[in-house]
Structure formats: structure tokens, C-alpha cells
Amino acid sequence: VLSNLNGPQGIDYFNTKLYIATNGNSVGSRGNCLLQVSNIDQLAGEILAGTKAVVDGTADTTYVSEVTCTFTRVQGQHFWRSVRVNPTGDFAIVSVGADCNWHQTCTSNADVSRKELQTTLVKIQITGAAKGMASIAARGIRNAIGLFFDQNANLVFTSFGSDRAAGITGATSENNIPDCVVDVLRFVSAAPSSTSTSTIDSTASMPASFTASTSSTRGSLSSTSTSFTSFSSVAQSSQASVANKSPGRRD
């Protein structure tokens, strides 16, 4: 359907539109973007019928539009992006991985204004006057690949741990299974408020689940129509738990 895009790894469909998250290792070929392809069913049908050529995704403006680009900085590692549109089609969640394997300096010191969003899940508005606006939904997520909204509109996703078990206390080359988990990010409706804040920070030392507080020394994000209320790990593939990892880091 489209050609020449920079690593279109994250793809989702909603209401005749295709959403594509391109690789964040370059801004060339519409990289580091969340793109919207309109009338995708019609476009695909015409291409399959041979009545239309494959569209150049880097140049086309008839079908392809930029929801947002350069919402975070270009990075050299874990630069592929996953994307999932929420059930009502108001926003999309885009993953931004860690620009390292593991290091204390490679943490989620996330700040939208500085475009420093590594190790986060980013909420991007895809409709209305705020279309393209980015905010932090969760932080400390080293490398999320699979994203899925369940029947209760909670986000279920996989979080991949560090290679060679870096950062896990007591880990050696003999037990280098990454701490890979399936996580749940729960959303609840909340009235807009100019003062309320809500934070999800999975880099903090914490039990398996917690409820987000209204303030945090690790930073906060403004709560609008959606509040991010809790975050929990529901499964993991290794014996190393969050509590066994170095403080301030969730790989």
C-alpha cells in the first residue's frame, strides 16, 4: 500500500484510517512520526485491483498525513515504535524504548518539553483540536512491543528486559534471561482539572501493583479527560522480580 517509509513497525487500524508509527532513528523518510493514512480500505482495494499504484509514503499528502513528528528525540537503540489506538479512537499509545541496554543514566528522566521520552508509553491525541499533542502515559518501560486494549479499555503490553540481564542483582551470564513481563495499564474516566496530576512510574521500587498518587518526586503529568490510575505486572518470564533490580530502574 505504502512504500519508502522509515521502519513502519507499529501499525493499527481504526474507522477506515491506518495509523503507522515509524522508526525513531532518523527523521528522514517520515521517521520518528505517527502517521495517519485516510481511506485505507479504498486505497488498498484500488491497489489490489490494479487501478492505482503503490503510494510513496514519504511524499504523498492525499492519503498520508502526519499526526505528529519529532515528538521525541532521535535515538540509536530501541528506536522502533509500537502503536495502539484506544477503543474510542480519541488517542493512540506509542512506545518509546530505551536508548541503551541498561545503565543508571538511561532512565526515564522523561520530559515532553525537552522531547526526552525514552522508556515511556506516550499518549498522542489523534482527533480534535488537540490532535498531535503528546503526553506521558507511563514511564520506566524499557522496550514495549505488543500493545492491546482489553474489553475494559485497559492497556495490556509486553515489556522486554535488558540483554545479558544487565542491572539485575545477582545475575550472571549463566542466568541471563531478561525480566520480560506482561503489564497492564488501567485507565479511568476523570473530570478535567487544571490542578490535578497523575503519575505512572514503573522505575520506582514498588510491589506488583499500585495506585497512582496525585504527586511524585519523579515528575507528573497533567490529568485531562483520562487518568492513568494503576500499573501492574501480571506475568514474567524470569525469576528476577522488580524488587531485585537496582533502585530507580525498571528494565
N, C-alpha and C positions, 0 to 999 in steps of 0.2 A: 504494500500500500504506500509506504513512505521509504525513501532512501536517503543515505548520506548523513543521518543524524549521528551525533556522538554518543554511542553506547546507550541506546534506549532500553535499559534493563527493566525499569519499573513501568508497568502498563496496567491501566484499569479502564473500565467502560461504565458510563452512566448516561442514560437518557439520550441516546444517539450520538454521544460525544466520547471520544477516546482521550484519555489523559496519559501522558508519557513523561516520565522522569528520566532525564538524560544524565550521563556521567558527569561528575563534578571535577574531573581532572583538567578541564580546559573549557574556555568559553567559545571556542571555535565549533562550527557545525551545530550551533544552538546547544552547546554543552552547558551544564550547570543550570538547567532550566526545568520548569514544569510547563509542559506544552498541552494545548487543547486542540484536538482535531474534530471539527464540526462535521455533521452529516456523514459519519464514518460508514454507516451501513450502505448509504447510497454510493459513496465513493468506492467502497470495496466491491459492490455489485457491478459497477461500471468497469472497474479494472478486470474483474473476473470475466465479464462479457466481452472484453477486448475493445470496448468503446472509449477507454481512457487509459492513458499511460500512467505508470507509477509516478507519484508526486515526489518532487525533490523537497524533502523536509526542511532543508536549510534555507530555501529561497521562497517557498510558497507562502502566500498570505491569504489565499482564498479559503483554504481549509484549515491551515495551521496558524494558530495564534499563541502568543506567549502569555501564560497566566502570570508567571514571574521568572526572571532570570537573575543570576548573581545574588540570590537571597542569602547565600553563604559564600565564603571564600573558596577559591580553587584549592584542592588538596591532592597529595601524591599517593595516599594509601586509602583503601576502603572508600573509593570515590564513586562507586556505583550507587544508584538510588532505587529504593523500593517505594511504591506509592499505593495507597488505597483510598478511595472516595468513601465518605461516610454514608450511611443509608439514606439520608435525606438529600444528599447532593450539595450540601452547603460548603463543605470544606474537604480537603484531602490531607492525609498524613503522609509525609515524605521522610524517609530515614536519611540521616547523615552520619556516616561511620567515623571511626577514629582515624586520625592522620598519623598512625603509628601502630606498632604491635602492642606494646604495653610500656608505659612509663608514667611516673607520677606527674610529669609536666603535661602529659597528654590526657588531661581530664576534661570534664565538661564545664570548663570555665565559659559557659555559653552566654552570648550577648547578641541579641538581634541587631542592635545599633552598630556593633563592630563587625557584623557578618561573621562572627565566630560561633559556629553552630555544630562543630564536630561532637560526636557521641550524643546526638539528640534525635528525637522524633519531632518533626516540625509540622505545625498545623498551618495550612495555607488556604485562605478563603478562595473559593472558585466561582462565587456568584456575588451579585450585588455591588454596592458602592465600594466595599472593602476588598473586592476581588484582587488577588495577588498579595494581600497583606500576610506576613509570616509572623508566627509567634511560637513559643516553645511549649510543646505538649508534655514531653518527658525528657529528662537528661540522664547522662550516665549510661546510655545504651551503646555498647561498643560497636556493634555491627548487626543491625536488624535486617533480615532478608524477607521472610514471609510475613505479610500483614493481612489480617482478616477481621472484619467486623462480624460479631456473632448476632444471634437473633435479638439480643438485648442491647445492641449497639455498643458493646464493649469491644475494644481493640485487642485481638489476640495476635501475638507476634513471636517470632523466634529471635533470640539474642545469642550471637556467637562469641565464644570466649577467645582468649589470646592463644596464639600459636606457641607450642612448647611450654604451655602452662605458665607463661611469664606472669609474675605478680601474685601467684597463688602460693601461700605459705606452705613450705614443706614439699612443694612439687619438684620432681626431678625429671630427667629425660626418660626415665622408665615408666612414669605415670603421667605422660603429657597429654592426657585427654582434656581438651578445653572445657570449661564450665559452660556448656551450651544449655540454654533454658528455653522454655516456652513461658511467656509472660502475658499478663492481662492488664490492660489499662482501662479503668472503668470511668465512664462519663455520667454526669447527672445534669439535668437542666437547672439553671440558676438565673435569677433575675440580674440584669446588668447592674453593675455598681462601679462608681468611679474610685472607690476606696478599697474594695475587697481584692484580695490576691489569693492565688492558689499555686502551690508548687508541687511538682513531682520530681524527686531527685533520687535516682537509683544508685548514685555513687555513695550515698550515706550508709553508714553501718546501721543495719535495720533487720527486723525479723522478716519472715516470709511475706508478710503483707502489712500495710499500714494505711492510715488515712492522712491525706494531705492537710497540713496545718495552714493557717492564714498568714504566717510569716516564716521566714527562713533566713539564716545567716548565709546560705548558699545562693540566695537570689530568689526572685519571684517573678511571676508573670501576671499581667492584669487579667482578671476574670471578666468575660463578656457574657454571651448567652450560654456558654458551656463551661462547666467547672470540671477540672480533672481531679477526681476525688480519691482514687486509690490505685495502687500498683502492687501486683503480687506475682511471684514466680510459682507456676503450677507444676512444673516438671523440670528435671535437669538430668544431664547425661553423665555426670561425673560425681565423685564423692566430695569434691571441694564445694563448700557452700559459700554464700556471700560473707558469712561471718569469718571464714577462714582467709579472706583476702586482705590485702593491705588496706588500711583505712583510707577513705576518700576515693576509692576506685572500684567500679563495677565493670569487669571485662565481659 
